[in-house]
């Protein structure tokens, strides 16, 4: 990086006029997550780059939007990898037919499937969030379509789901049967978990390997499990949360009885309403950190090595940020290489001071005492531009 050349530049943002010097010739890696409800990751990246260009046209910007395995992950992979896109008519969380998509590698061996595309909260209105009645069946239909194309590996990205069904909907679409004590098939939805008495597997998946990407580390059952932590966000009352957790305990007990495997406390098994439970037990699926695996797919570290400055961000920084979100993944890699990092976020709820080495990071939030969160969400793009300019001024100069 050339630190010998400085210039003066005036620019106008929606909020202020600023004048300052800037450093010429920097290599800047732009790698944010989405700002949920406002901007997707590529849009955040574009706004950050615009802010940089207002400061200087001399810097070399590498744009690499990121995701952590939740909703938006498929779009991030599509933006960088050479993937084939496929459409399919499937069932949404309430069983209505919708068009969805998945991707495969060019050689057709690997499918990338985002659960939110078929079984996500994004497909429901606020008053339709009834996790006792929702199903992951549509996710299974996407997997079914991919396998029929000849794939041998499924990478399943499980964040953003509307379901707490332990994956019985998904597996029912793949030929598994769930039988009650009277020998009758149950409806594969959340409230039916407690009714299951027997699981009948299917050989359709016998030659398929599964990799599950998640951004959480919750177990399947218990007070830190799928129902108690996430079902309230999906419309469950306290009584329904307890019922769903009892159902997941029942599912886990039957799995242990029939396979000898106890999957109830596996790290990450509680992601997306426990959707991976049966894949863990019957198909030896592997749960991976979504952000680290997506970084691997995108060859993130090759770009990081060349960077003088890293700019990342996400919609909200809170205690969940350090449990597998994009910002944590970027900081882990960047700070190990002693890279300078700027974080731009919509709302910063982290407690200060941050522990080392994260205390070295400059955080610029869109919302503050003068600007409400609602205003910031409506004006996110222009504010990301502004905060990027401000952060570079305060950090680099």
C-alpha positions in Angstrom: 0.0 0.0 0.0 1.4 3.4 -1.0 1.2 5.8 2.0 3.1 8.6 0.4 0.4 10.0 -1.8 -2.5 12.0 -0.3 -5.2 14.0 -1.8 -8.0 16.3 -0.6 -11.5 15.4 -1.7 -14.9 17.0 -0.9 -18.1 15.0 -1.2 -21.7 15.3 -0.2 -23.7 12.5 1.5 -27.4 12.7 2.6 -26.3 13.6 6.1 -23.2 15.9 5.9 -20.4 17.4 4.0 -17.0 16.1 4.9 -13.5 16.9 3.8 -10.5 14.7 4.5 -7.3 13.1 3.2 -7.2 9.5 2.0 -4.6 6.9 1.3 -4.0 5.9 -2.3 -3.6 2.5 -3.7 -5.1 0.3 -1.0 -6.3 -3.3 -1.6 -9.7 -3.5 0.0 -11.7 -6.7 0.5 -15.4 -6.1 0.8 -17.1 -9.1 2.4 -20.4 -8.4 4.3 -23.5 -10.5 5.0 -27.0 -9.2 4.2 -28.8 -6.6 6.3 -31.9 -8.6 6.8 -35.1 -6.8 5.8 -33.1 -4.1 3.9 -30.3 -5.2 1.6 -29.0 -8.5 0.5 -25.2 -9.2 0.7 -24.4 -8.1 -2.9 -26.3 -4.9 -2.3 -24.5 -4.2 0.9 -21.2 -4.8 -1.0 -22.2 -2.4 -3.7 -23.0 0.3 -1.2 -19.7 -0.2 0.6 -17.8 0.0 -2.7 -19.6 3.2 -3.6 -18.5 4.7 -0.3 -14.9 3.7 -1.0 -15.1 5.2 -4.5 -16.3 8.5 -3.1 -13.1 8.6 -1.1 -10.8 7.3 -3.8 -10.8 5.8 -7.2 -7.3 4.5 -6.8 -8.0 1.6 -4.4 -8.4 -1.9 -5.7 -11.7 -3.4 -4.4 -12.4 -7.1 -4.3 -16.1 -7.7 -3.7 -17.0 -11.0 -2.0 -20.4 -11.1 -0.4 -20.7 -13.7 2.3 -23.3 -15.8 4.1 -23.4 -18.2 7.0 -25.6 -21.0 5.7 -28.9 -19.1 6.3 -31.2 -17.4 3.8 -29.2 -15.7 1.1 -26.5 -18.3 1.1 -27.4 -19.7 -2.3 -27.3 -16.3 -4.0 -23.9 -15.6 -2.5 -22.6 -18.9 -3.9 -24.2 -18.2 -7.3 -22.5 -14.8 -7.4 -19.0 -16.3 -7.2 -19.2 -20.0 -8.3 -20.0 -21.4 -11.7 -23.2 -23.2 -10.8 -26.2 -24.4 -12.8 -29.6 -23.2 -11.7 -32.6 -25.4 -11.5 -36.3 -24.6 -10.9 -38.8 -26.9 -9.2 -42.4 -26.7 -8.1 -42.5 -27.7 -4.4 -44.6 -27.3 -1.2 -44.1 -24.2 1.0 -44.2 -24.6 4.8 -48.0 -24.7 4.8 -48.2 -27.1 1.9 -49.0 -24.6 -0.9 -47.3 -25.1 -4.2 -44.6 -22.6 -5.1 -41.7 -22.4 -7.5 -38.3 -22.7 -5.9 -34.7 -23.2 -7.0 -31.5 -25.0 -6.2 -28.1 -25.2 -7.9 -25.7 -27.9 -8.9 -22.0 -27.9 -9.9 -21.3 -28.0 -13.6 -20.3 -31.6 -13.4 -23.6 -32.4 -11.7 -22.1 -34.1 -8.7 -23.0 -31.7 -5.9 -26.3 -29.9 -5.2 -26.5 -26.7 -3.1 -29.9 -26.4 -1.5 -31.1 -23.5 0.7 -33.8 -24.6 3.1 -35.3 -21.1 3.2 -36.1 -21.3 -0.5 -38.7 -24.0 0.3 -39.4 -24.0 4.0 -38.4 -20.5 5.1 -40.1 -17.8 7.2 -39.7 -15.5 4.2 -42.5 -17.5 2.4 -45.1 -16.8 5.2 -46.9 -13.7 6.2 -46.6 -12.7 9.9 -50.0 -14.2 10.7 -49.1 -17.5 9.0 -46.3 -18.3 11.4 -47.7 -21.5 13.1 -44.7 -23.7 13.6 -46.9 -26.6 15.0 -48.4 -26.8 11.6 -45.5 -26.1 9.3 -43.4 -28.7 7.5 -40.0 -29.1 5.8 -41.6 -31.3 3.1 -40.6 -28.8 0.4 -37.0 -29.0 1.3 -37.2 -32.7 0.8 -38.8 -32.1 -2.6 -35.8 -30.0 -3.6 -33.4 -32.7 -2.5 -35.5 -35.3 -4.4 -35.3 -33.2 -7.6 -31.5 -32.8 -7.2 -31.0 -36.6 -6.7 -33.0 -37.4 -9.8 -30.5 -35.2 -11.7 -27.8 -37.6 -10.6 -26.1 -35.6 -7.8 -24.1 -37.7 -5.2 -23.7 -35.0 -2.6 -26.1 -32.5 -1.1 -24.9 -29.3 0.6 -28.0 -28.3 2.7 -28.0 -24.7 4.1 -30.5 -24.7 6.9 -31.0 -21.2 8.3 -34.2 -19.1 8.2 -36.7 -22.0 8.5 -40.3 -21.7 9.5 -40.4 -25.2 10.9 -39.9 -27.2 14.1 -40.6 -30.6 12.7 -37.3 -32.5 13.4 -36.9 -32.9 9.6 -39.8 -35.4 9.3 -41.4 -33.4 6.6 -38.2 -33.4 4.6 -37.6 -37.1 5.1 -41.2 -37.9 4.2 -40.7 -36.3 0.8 -37.7 -38.7 0.5 -39.6 -41.8 1.2 -39.3 -42.2 5.0 -42.4 -43.2 6.9 -43.5 -42.1 10.3 -46.0 -44.4 12.0 -48.1 -43.8 15.1 -49.0 -46.4 17.8 -52.0 -47.6 15.8 -49.8 -48.3 12.7 -51.0 -45.3 10.7 -48.8 -42.7 9.0 -48.7 -39.3 10.7 -48.9 -35.9 9.0 -45.3 -34.7 8.9 -45.6 -31.4 10.8 -44.4 -30.2 14.1 -47.3 -31.1 16.3 -47.1 -34.7 15.0 -43.7 -35.4 16.5 -45.1 -36.6 19.8 -47.3 -39.1 17.9 -44.5 -41.0 16.2 -44.0 -44.6 17.4 -41.9 -46.0 14.5 -39.7 -44.8 11.7 -39.4 -46.8 8.5 -36.3 -45.6 6.5 -36.0 -45.6 2.7 -33.1 -46.6 0.6 -33.5 -43.7 -1.8 -30.7 -41.9 -0.1 -28.3 -44.8 0.3 -25.7 -43.4 -2.1 -26.0 -39.8 -1.2 -23.8 -37.9 1.2 -25.0 -34.8 3.1 -23.2 -31.7 4.4 -25.3 -29.4 6.6 -24.3 -25.8 6.9 -25.6 -23.8 9.9 -24.8 -20.6 11.8 -25.9 -21.9 15.2 -24.7 -24.5 17.7 -27.8 -25.4 19.6 -28.6 -29.1 20.3 -31.9 -30.7 19.3 -33.7 -30.8 22.6 -33.8 -29.0 26.0 -33.8 -25.4 27.1 -31.1 -24.5 24.6 -32.6 -26.6 21.9 -34.6 -26.1 18.7 -38.0 -25.5 20.3 -37.2 -23.3 23.3 -34.7 -21.0 21.5 -36.2 -20.7 18.0 -39.9 -21.8 17.9 -41.1 -18.5 19.5 -39.8 -16.7 16.5 -41.9 -19.0 14.3 -45.2 -18.3 16.1 -45.1 -20.8 19.0 -46.7 -19.9 22.3 -45.0 -21.1 25.6 -47.3 -24.1 25.8 -46.6 -25.0 22.1 -42.8 -24.6 22.7 -43.0 -27.2 25.5 -45.1 -29.5 23.3 -42.6 -29.2 20.4 -39.7 -29.9 22.6 -41.5 -33.0 24.0 -42.0 -34.1 20.4 -38.4 -33.6 19.5 -37.5 -35.7 22.6 -39.8 -38.4 21.4 -38.2 -38.4 17.9 -34.7 -38.5 19.5 -35.7 -41.5 21.7 -37.1 -43.4 18.7 -34.0 -42.7 16.7 -31.8 -44.0 19.6 -33.9 -47.1 20.0 -33.8 -47.9 16.3 -30.2 -46.9 15.4 -28.3 -46.8 18.7 -27.4 -43.2 18.1 -28.1 -40.4 20.5 -28.3 -37.2 18.4 -30.2 -35.0 20.9 -27.2 -33.1 22.1 -25.1 -32.9 19.0 -23.8 -29.4 18.4 -25.9 -27.7 15.7 -28.6 -30.4 15.6 -31.1 -27.9 16.8 -30.7 -25.7 13.7 -33.8 -25.0 11.6 -36.2 -26.8 13.9 -34.0 -29.9 14.1 -34.1 -30.6 10.4 -30.9 -32.5 10.4 -31.9 -35.1 13.1 -32.7 -38.0 10.8 -29.9 -37.2 8.4 -27.4 -37.4 11.3 -28.8 -40.7 12.4 -29.6 -42.5 9.2 -27.2 -41.0 6.7 -24.2 -40.0 8.9 -24.5 -36.4 7.7 -21.9 -33.9 8.7 -22.8 -30.5 10.4 -20.4 -27.7 9.4 -20.0 -24.1 10.3 -21.8 -22.3 7.5 -19.5 -19.2 7.3 -16.3 -21.2 7.4 -17.5 -23.7 4.8 -18.8 -20.9 2.5 -15.4 -19.1 2.9 -13.8 -22.3 1.8 -16.0 -22.7 -1.2 -15.2 -19.1 -2.2 -11.5 -19.3 -1.6 -11.8 -16.4 0.9 -8.3 -16.6 2.3 -6.6 -16.2 -1.1 -8.2 -12.7 -1.3 -7.6 -12.0 2.4 -3.9 -12.4 2.0 -3.8 -9.6 -0.6 -5.9 -7.2 1.4 -4.7 -4.1 3.2 -8.1 -3.4 4.6 -11.2 -5.6 5.2 -14.7 -4.2 5.4 -17.4 -6.6 6.6 -20.8 -6.2 8.3 -24.3 -7.5 8.9 -27.7 -6.2 9.9 -27.4 -6.7 13.7 -24.4 -7.2 15.9 -25.3 -9.0 19.1 -24.3 -12.1 21.2 -25.3 -14.3 18.3 -22.6 -12.7 16.1 -19.9 -14.6 17.9 -21.6 -17.9 17.6 -21.1 -18.6 13.9 -22.2 -15.5 12.0 -20.4 -13.9 9.1 -18.7 -11.1 11.0 -17.2 -13.6 13.5 -15.9 -15.7 10.6 -14.3 -12.7 8.9 -12.7 -11.4 12.2 -11.3 -14.8 13.1 -9.5 -15.0 9.7 -8.5 -11.4 9.3 -7.2 -10.7 12.8 -5.0 -13.8 12.7 -3.3 -12.2 9.6 -3.1 -8.8 11.4 -5.4 -7.2 8.9 -7.2 -3.9 9.6 -10.9 -4.5 9.8 -14.0 -2.2 9.6 -17.4 -3.5 10.5 -20.5 -1.7 9.2 -23.8 -2.8 10.8 -27.4 -1.8 10.9 -27.7 -2.0 14.7 -25.0 -2.6 17.3 -26.2 -4.3 20.4 -22.8 -5.6 21.6 -21.7 -4.9 25.1 -18.4 -3.0 25.5 -15.5 -3.4 25.9 -15.2 -6.2 23.5 -12.7 -9.0 24.4 -9.3 -9.0 22.7 -8.6 -9.3 19.8 -12.0 -7.9 18.7 -11.4 -4.7 20.6 -9.1 -3.6 17.7 -12.0 -3.5 15.3 -13.8 -0.3 14.3 -17.6 -0.7 14.3 -19.8 1.9 12.5 -23.6 1.4 13.1 -26.3 2.9 10.9 -28.7 3.5 13.8 -27.8 5.8 16.7 -29.5 8.1 19.2 -30.5 10.5 16.3 -31.6 7.8 13.8 -34.3 5.2 14.5 -33.9 1.6 13.4 -37.0 2.0 11.2 -35.5 5.0 9.5 -32.2 3.2 9.0 -33.9 0.1 7.5 -35.7 2.3 5.0 -32.5 4.3 4.1 -30.0 1.5 4.5 -28.2 1.9 1.2 -27.4 5.6 1.5 -26.4 5.1 5.2 -24.1 2.2 4.4 -22.3 4.5 1.9 -22.1 7.2 4.5 -20.8 5.0 7.3 -18.2 3.5 5.0 -16.9 6.9 4.2 -16.9 7.8 7.9 -15.2 4.6 8.9 -12.4 4.9 6.3 -11.8 8.5 7.5 -11.5 7.5 11.1 -9.6 4.2 10.6 -7.3 4.7 7.7 -6.4 8.3 7.8 
